[in-house]
Amino acid sequence: MSVTPITAEHININDRIAREAWMAHFGVTEKRLRKAVRMVCSRATTVAAYLGQPRP
């Protein structure tokens, strides 16, 4: 079973495919996603809360 970027618990900011999938999911730019991960770490639910988005 493979894990798609959006079903992963953590955002792999260094993986281009994962990063682009999360950018599309949250509707944010790469700069905004990178800042969110830098500010609150890479857990997807925490990043979602930081961005004011529903949980993934």
N, C-alpha and C positions, 0 to 999 in steps of 0.2 A: 504494500500500500504506500503510495507516494503522498507526500504532503504538499498541497498547493500553497503558494505564498499566502493567500487569504485565510487558509485554515490553520496556519501555523500560530503558535502562541506568541512567538517573538518575531519582530520585524528584522530581517537581515538587511541592514542598510547598505552593506557592501555588495550584495547580489543585485545586479541591474534588473533582472526579470522580477524578482521579488519587490524591489523598490518601486518599479513602474506599476506593478499590480496594486501595491498599497497606495501609491499616489492617486491612481484612478479610483480606488475604493473610497478614499477619504476626500477626493476632489481637491487635492492640494498640490502645490508645486514641490519639486525636489528640495528646494531650500527650506520650505516650511516643514516637510517631513523630517529632514535631517535635524532641524532645530528641535523639533518635538522629541526625537529620539535622544538627542544630546541633553535635553532638559529633564526628561522623566524616565530615561532608559528605554529598552526595546520591547517591553511587554505590550502586546497589541491593545489590550483593554486599557492600559494606562495611557498609551499614546492617543487612543480614541477619546478618552476623557479630557486629556489636555487640549485636543483639537475641538472639543465640543461636539463630537460625533457619536452616533450610537455605537454600541459594541459590535465588533466584527462577528 
